[in-house]
Amino acid sequence: MKRVTIIGSTGSVGVNTLKVIDGLPDRFEVVGLAARGSVAELARQTARYRPLRVALADAAMADAFRSACHDAGTPEPDLVLGPEGLREIGGMPESDIVVSAAVGAAGLEPTYAALRAGKRVALANKEAMVIAGELLRATAGRHGGSILPVDSEHNAIDQCLRAGRHDEVRRLILTASGGPFLDRPARDLDTVSPAEALDHPTWKMGPRITIDSATLMNKGFEVIEARWLFDVPSSAIDIIVHPQSIVHSMVEFVDGSIVAQMGVTDMRLPIQYALTWPERQDSPLPGLDWTRIPRLEFRPPDREKFPALDLAYRALEMGGTAPAVLNAADEIAVGAFLNGEIAFTAIPRIVAAVMDAHQTTPTDSIQTVLDADLWGREMARQVATRYQVSAGPVPSTGER
């Protein structure tokens, strides 16, 4: 019986993790739950799973949570609050596996705490590996922790890598849907609206990740993740556009063999893989119906049309705090676009300008990463004022 803590238990990944655990009740026990808000849902989860400890990232919600537990007749668990509470529950000694599914940089500290405590981390928090992948990998190595990705592309790579040794790998191939503007002419992107950018053809996701998929920055982030998850140089990580999203990713070995992972597009599949690794267990999910699979297309990404990809590779080359600044600047720029303040094409230009201004330093501590994150956000706010739609035409593609 493995004991599981779920950070971000009320979000999509957290809820799906609990569904997987429900399907394997003799394999897993929930000992910790953590969430930012969603007090009513967290109280329902507490009543059902009776964890030893619950963490609330927002300490102001503590009284509401206690009230919800009281109303449900649920004994109040050990309740820990704020960032310190998240760190505590991430490293709690009673758990064997920590599912890190909190959104944004808030998931970094509990992930770090879990790895310092030698836990297996089922990582669904993209930002943690993007902004501090080098630090997290080193921490896991020093303390006997491990990271298994839940993100579908990296989970697919992990599965494919089981076909050969690390020194037999020629390259990793991450697949990308291409987003809503795959076939839109580059000249039209200056005038696309937030509603158009949020209309993803394949996935239903949160606003930021949907816009990042439209710019392909999300795929750039995945390159950074892959660099640290699998210990391969960025030059050995490629991206291929695959609009059908049936092949989740591939690994090419030195003999030319390519191993691909395919499956239904359901997050329960990579979650169960990360929880049960190195074994595989029966799942209620259906297999692929090969009679209904459309023609599979593959094409290279248009790097001129989607410059965010090269910005991610550039951040890896810069090293240190550059990926943290990349992520922070992108978040601010995406927010400005969603608020109607800048054009879609200004997003990568703002990020590039912030990176131009950044003097990278080694990521030797969590505080260094958080300081870089704050600097990147503030600088992006300043740069974004140059691209205000109300101030006049958006600068040409050649400007930063």
Secondary structure, DSSP 4 states (H G I P E B T S, - for coil): -EEEEEETTTSHHHHHHHHHHHH-TTTEEEEEEEESS-HHHHHHHHHHH--SEEEESSGGGHHHHHHHHHHTTPPP-EEEEHHHHHHHHHT-TT-SEEEE---GGGGHHHHHHHHHTT-EEEE--HHHHHHHHHHHHHHHHHHT-EEEE-SHHHHHHHHHHTTS-GGGEEEEEEEE---TTTTS-GGGGGG--HHHHT--SS----HHHHHHHHHTHHHHHHHHHHHHHHT--GGGEEEEE-TT--EEEEEEETTS-EEEEE--S-THHHHHHHHHTTS----SSPPP-TTS------B---TTT-THHHHHHHHHHH-TTHHHHHHHHHHHHHHHHHTTSS-TTHHHHHHHHHHHH-------SHHHHHHHHHHHHHHHHHHHGGG-GGGSSPPPTT--
